[in-house]
């Protein structure tokens, strides 16, 4: 038994678990759809597939002319179905794009570890972590570049008065009303949907405060509010 090969295989699997876990922990810590275990599984699976390709190339490649990167290429293209599952559409908003991208990158890192390129995999994982953490906070300091966005659905009695009230709320937070849509009219009840976008540096607002401000209007029957 080749103990050196065994140790190297274990090292690659453990490193893929560690790197996938780090990135997955960041995603789970920010309450994203795919978290710690998902990223770990993707990284380990990619690592195993890449090592399988190398094994096939070493043991039967000379006879059948097998390309060791062929299985890895299928991982890169096939991981898209898992990433697509983390992308959620809610009204006019789309969530999960960053998590989908992180899953794809973790798959690539797993392949890199499986191929034995340790330095490249570690540098790549550090770049991903910096992108997900440091640049998330750094974007706050970009003038006019960082927004807080809210998706809002409201049922109200008087449409005109409600719209005027919402414009007042938007001015209070130096925000813009986007994608305003009259969803339905049922008797005296109107349902509207829109996005509220406010620049973080101009005015800070959280979901609870905004909900409380909008709920002060007596014409409003119900509110559904989400930040994205």
C-alpha positions in Angstrom: 0.0 0.0 0.0 1.3 3.4 -1.0 1.1 5.3 2.4 2.4 8.5 0.8 -0.5 8.5 -1.7 -2.9 7.8 1.2 -1.6 10.7 3.2 -1.8 13.0 0.2 -5.4 11.9 -0.6 -6.5 12.5 3.0 -4.7 15.9 3.0 -6.5 17.0 -0.1 -9.9 16.0 1.2 -9.3 17.7 4.6 -8.1 20.9 2.9 -11.1 20.9 0.6 -13.4 20.5 3.6 -11.7 23.3 5.4 -11.7 25.8 2.6 -15.3 24.9 1.6 -16.3 25.2 5.3 -14.7 28.7 5.6 -16.6 30.1 2.7 -19.8 28.2 3.7 -19.6 29.6 7.2 -19.4 33.2 5.8 -22.5 32.5 3.7 -24.4 30.8 6.6 -23.4 33.6 9.0 -25.1 36.1 6.7 -28.2 33.9 6.5 -27.8 32.8 2.8 -29.6 29.8 1.3 -26.5 27.6 1.0 -24.3 27.5 4.1 -21.6 25.5 5.8 -22.4 21.9 4.9 -23.4 22.7 1.3 -20.2 24.4 0.5 -18.2 21.7 2.2 -19.9 19.0 0.2 -19.4 20.8 -3.0 -15.7 21.2 -2.3 -15.1 17.6 -1.2 -17.1 16.2 -4.1 -15.1 18.3 -6.6 -11.9 17.2 -4.9 -12.8 13.6 -5.2 -13.8 13.9 -8.8 -10.5 15.5 -9.7 -8.6 12.8 -7.9 -10.6 10.2 -9.7 -9.7 11.8 -13.0 -6.0 11.7 -12.0 -6.4 8.1 -10.9 -7.9 7.0 -14.2 -5.2 8.8 -16.1 -2.5 7.1 -14.2 -3.9 3.6 -14.1 -5.7 3.2 -17.4 -4.9 6.4 -19.3 -2.2 5.0 -21.4 -4.4 2.2 -22.7 -7.6 4.3 -23.4 -6.0 7.8 -23.8 -8.1 9.3 -20.9 -7.9 13.1 -20.3 -7.7 13.6 -16.4 -9.4 17.0 -16.7 -12.6 15.6 -18.4 -14.4 14.8 -15.2 -13.4 18.2 -13.7 -14.9 20.0 -16.7 -18.2 18.2 -16.0 -18.2 19.5 -12.4 -17.6 23.1 -13.5 -20.6 22.9 -15.9 -22.8 20.7 -13.8 -22.5 22.7 -10.6 -24.9 25.3 -12.2 -28.0 23.3 -11.2 -27.1 23.6 -7.5 -26.3 27.3 -7.8 -29.6 27.9 -9.6 -31.4 26.5 -6.6 -30.0 29.2 -4.4 -31.2 32.0 -6.7 -34.6 33.2 -5.5 -37.0 35.6 -7.2 -39.4 37.4 -5.0 -41.6 39.9 -6.9 -39.2 42.1 -8.8 -36.2 41.2 -6.6 -33.6 38.5 -7.1 -31.6 37.0 -4.2 -28.8 34.5 -4.0 -26.6 35.4 -6.9 -23.5 35.8 -4.7 -24.2 32.5 -3.0 -24.5 30.8 -6.4 -21.2 32.3 -7.4 -19.5 31.2 -4.2 -20.7 27.6 -4.8 -19.2 27.6 -8.3 -15.9 29.0 -7.0 -15.9 26.4 -4.2 -16.3 23.7 -6.9 -13.3 25.1 -8.8 -11.3 25.3 -5.5 -12.1 21.6 -4.9 -10.9 20.7 -8.3 -7.7 22.6 -7.7 -7.1 20.8 -4.4 -7.9 17.5 -6.0 -5.2 18.2 -8.7 -2.7 18.9 -5.9 -2.2 22.6 -6.6 -2.2 23.6 -2.9 -0.7 27.0 -3.2 -3.2 28.0 -5.9 -6.2 26.7 -3.9 -5.2 28.5 -0.7 -4.6 31.8 -2.5 -7.9 31.4 -4.4 -9.8 30.7 -1.2 -8.3 33.7 0.5 -9.3 35.9 -2.5 -12.9 34.5 -2.2 -13.1 35.2 1.6 -11.8 38.7 1.2 -14.3 39.4 -1.6 -17.2 38.1 0.5 -16.2 39.8 3.8 -14.0 42.8 3.3 -15.6 44.1 0.2 -19.1 43.7 1.6 -18.2 46.3 4.2 -16.0 48.4 2.0 -18.8 49.0 -0.4 -20.5 51.0 2.4 -17.9 53.7 2.0 -18.3 54.1 -1.7 -20.1 57.5 -2.2 -23.5 57.0 -3.8 -22.6 53.4 -4.4 -24.3 51.4 -1.6 -28.1 51.2 -1.3 -30.5 49.6 1.1 -33.4 48.2 -0.8 -36.8 47.1 0.4 -39.5 45.1 -1.4 -42.9 46.3 -0.2 -46.5 45.0 -0.7 -49.4 47.0 0.6 -53.1 46.6 0.8 -54.9 50.0 1.2 -58.3 51.7 1.0 -57.5 55.0 -0.7 -54.9 54.7 -3.4 -54.2 58.4 -4.1 -53.8 59.3 -0.4 -51.7 56.2 0.2 -49.3 57.1 -2.7 -48.9 60.6 -1.4 -48.1 59.3 2.1 -45.5 56.9 0.6 -43.9 59.7 -1.3 -43.6 61.5 2.1 -41.9 58.5 3.6 -39.5 58.2 0.7 -38.5 61.9 1.0 -38.0 61.4 4.8 -35.3 58.7 4.0 -34.0 60.3 0.9 -35.2 57.2 -1.0 -36.7 56.4 -4.4 -39.9 54.5 -5.1 -39.2 52.0 -7.9 -41.2 49.5 -9.9 -44.5 50.7 -8.6 -47.3 48.3 -9.6 -51.1 48.1 -9.0 -51.4 44.4 -8.4 -55.1 44.0 -7.9 -58.4 45.8 -7.1 -60.9 43.9 -4.9 -63.9 46.1 -4.0 -62.6 49.0 -2.1 -59.2 47.4 -1.5 -56.2 48.2 -3.6 -53.0 46.1 -3.5 -49.8 47.8 -4.7 -46.2 46.5 -4.9 -43.0 48.6 -5.2 -39.3 48.7 -4.2 -37.9 51.4 -2.0 -34.2 52.2 -2.5 -32.3 54.4 -0.1 -28.6 55.4 -0.1 -27.1 54.1 3.1 -24.8 57.1 3.6 -27.7 59.6 3.3 -30.1 58.0 5.8 -30.1 54.9 7.8 -33.3 52.9 8.2 -34.0 49.4 9.3 -37.0 47.2 8.5 -38.7 47.7 11.9 -38.5 51.5 11.7 -39.7 51.6 8.1 -42.6 49.2 8.8 -43.6 51.3 11.8 -43.6 54.5 9.8 -45.7 53.1 7.0 -48.1 51.5 9.4 -49.1 54.9 10.8 -51.4 55.5 7.8 -54.9 54.5 8.6 -55.8 53.8 5.0 -53.2 51.0 4.9 -54.7 47.6 5.8 -51.7 45.3 5.6 -47.9 45.5 4.8 -45.4 42.9 3.7 -41.9 44.3 3.8 -38.5 42.6 3.0 -35.0 44.0 2.7 -32.9 42.5 -0.1 
